[in-house]
Amino acid sequence: IFNGSFEDQEDFEAECMKELGDALWAVVGIAHVFRWDMNGVAQTNLDKLASRQRRGVIDGNGDNR
């Protein structure tokens, strides 16, 4: 993902934050195309995770794999 080296942890974290910001804008853009509210997207994910936890499949081997 990153080009170059990092002098210290602070530089690495700053670059990670920039990349995470790019990912965030991509997700928001997709939600916008589908006219989805980000609160609804987040709640849907929380509901999915709660369901997986209740069923004991929260370890990454849940639904739709």
N, C-alpha and C positions, 0 to 999 in steps of 0.2 A: 504494500500500500504506500509506503513512504520511500522517497528517494533521498539518499544521503544518510548521514549518521547524526546522532544526537549527542550534544555535549553533556547533558545531564537530564535528570528525570523531569525537570520543569519544562525543558524544550520538548521532550517527548509528549508530555501531557498537553502542551499547547497545540501541537500538531494533531494529536488525537481529538481534541476539542474541535478543531477546524474540520476534520473529517466527519465527526459526528454531526456537526452542523450541516454539512452537505447531505448526509443521509437523512437528516430531519426534513430538510427542504424537499427532498425527493418523495418522502412518505407523505408530507403535507400536499404535494402536488398531485399524487395519486388519489388521495382522499378528495381533493377538490374536483378532479375529473368525475368521480363517482358521486359527488355531492354528499359526501359523508362528513359528519361532524367529528372532529378528533376526539372529543369526549366520548362519543359513541363507539369509536374504534377502540379506545382504551378500555371502556367498560366491557365490550365484547371479548377482548383478550382476557381481562380479569375473570369474566364468567367462564371462559374456556379453561383457564388454569384452575379455577376452583372446582370445576367438574372433573378435571384430570386428577386433582388431589383427592377428591372423594372416591374416585374409582381406583386410586393407587397406581396411576400411570403418569405421574408428574415428572418422571425421570428422563423425559425426552423421547419416549416411545409411545406417545399418545396417539391421537387421531390423525387420520389423513397422511399417513407415511407411505 
